[in-house]
Amino acid sequence: MSLYQAIESVLVPLIVLVCALSVAARYMPRTRERAKAALAAGLGGAQARGWRARLVARLAPQGVASGCTTGCDSGGCNSCGSNTSGTAPAATEKPIRIVRKPQGKGQG
């Protein structure tokens, strides 16, 4: 086995793993946060010292604005139904009307 093949056999699976983790983190944000919290607790939690304390501070769940903890989208809290203002939103929906097109010449 040449050096090129050895590097390739390590590099390609590493790239695939990083891409899979990226996709999983994007589409499963609550699972990602639970895994980060478990890893932070395993490193010592609040009692950790030195480099582990810095890593725990980075991994520990951060405070999030109320209503945004559902992890339903990455575009903010506007699509989760998390409006906590207590007032009903104004009716902006319009009904859809389906109209059949009249048959013209040459159409059959």
C-alpha positions as CSV (number, residue, x, y, z in Angstrom):
1,M,0.0,0.0,0.0
2,S,1.4,3.3,-1.0
3,L,1.4,6.5,1.1
4,Y,-1.2,8.0,-1.2
5,Q,-3.6,5.1,-0.6
6,A,-3.0,5.1,3.1
7,I,-3.8,8.8,3.3
8,E,-6.8,8.4,1.1
9,S,-8.2,5.5,3.1
10,V,-8.1,7.7,6.2
11,L,-9.1,11.0,4.7
12,V,-12.2,9.9,2.8
13,P,-14.0,8.3,5.7
14,L,-13.0,11.3,7.9
15,I,-14.7,13.7,5.4
16,V,-17.8,11.5,5.2
17,L,-18.0,11.4,9.0
18,V,-17.7,15.2,9.3
19,C,-20.4,15.7,6.7
20,A,-22.7,13.2,8.4
21,L,-22.2,14.9,11.8
22,S,-22.9,18.3,10.1
23,V,-26.1,17.1,8.6
24,A,-27.2,15.4,11.9
25,A,-26.4,18.6,13.8
26,R,-28.5,20.7,11.4
27,Y,-31.6,18.5,11.3
28,M,-31.5,17.2,14.9
29,P,-30.7,20.3,17.0
30,R,-32.3,19.0,20.2
31,T,-30.3,15.7,20.0
32,R,-27.2,17.7,19.3
33,E,-27.8,19.8,22.4
34,R,-28.5,16.8,24.6
35,A,-25.3,15.1,23.4
36,K,-23.3,18.3,24.1
37,A,-24.8,18.6,27.6
38,A,-24.0,14.9,28.3
39,L,-20.4,15.4,27.1
40,A,-20.1,18.5,29.3
41,A,-21.4,16.6,32.3
42,G,-19.0,13.8,31.6
43,L,-16.0,16.2,31.5
44,G,-16.8,17.3,35.1
45,G,-19.6,19.8,34.7
46,A,-19.3,23.0,36.8
47,Q,-16.5,21.5,38.9
48,A,-14.1,21.1,36.0
49,R,-10.9,23.1,36.1
50,G,-8.4,24.3,33.5
51,W,-8.9,23.4,29.9
52,R,-11.8,21.1,30.8
53,A,-13.7,24.1,32.3
54,R,-13.3,26.0,29.1
55,L,-14.5,23.1,27.1
56,V,-17.5,22.5,29.4
57,A,-18.3,26.2,29.1
58,R,-18.3,25.9,25.3
59,L,-20.4,22.7,25.3
60,A,-22.9,23.5,28.0
61,P,-26.3,24.6,26.8
62,Q,-26.7,28.4,26.6
63,G,-29.7,30.3,27.7
64,V,-32.2,30.8,24.9
65,A,-35.0,33.3,24.5
66,S,-38.3,31.9,25.7
67,G,-40.2,30.0,23.1
68,C,-37.1,29.3,21.0
69,T,-36.0,26.1,22.7
70,T,-38.0,23.8,20.5
71,G,-35.3,23.6,17.9
72,C,-37.9,23.4,15.1
73,D,-36.0,25.7,12.7
74,S,-32.9,27.7,12.4
75,G,-34.6,30.8,11.1
76,G,-35.7,32.1,14.5
77,C,-38.8,31.6,16.5
78,N,-41.4,32.9,14.0
79,S,-42.4,29.5,12.5
80,C,-42.7,27.4,15.7
81,G,-46.0,28.9,16.9
82,S,-44.0,30.3,19.9
83,N,-45.7,33.7,19.9
84,T,-46.0,34.4,23.6
85,S,-47.6,37.8,23.3
86,G,-51.0,36.4,24.3
87,T,-52.9,38.1,21.4
88,A,-54.2,36.2,18.4
89,P,-52.4,37.0,15.2
90,A,-54.4,38.9,12.6
91,A,-56.1,36.8,10.0
92,T,-53.9,37.3,6.9
93,E,-54.8,34.0,5.2
94,K,-56.7,34.2,1.9
95,P,-58.8,31.4,0.6
96,I,-57.6,29.6,-2.5
97,R,-60.1,29.5,-5.4
98,I,-59.6,26.9,-8.1
99,V,-61.0,28.0,-11.4
100,R,-61.2,25.7,-14.4
101,K,-59.7,27.2,-17.5
102,P,-62.1,27.5,-20.4
103,Q,-61.3,25.1,-23.3
104,G,-60.1,27.2,-26.3
105,K,-59.5,26.3,-29.9
106,G,-56.9,23.7,-30.6
107,Q,-57.0,22.3,-27.0
108,G,-58.5,19.1,-26.4
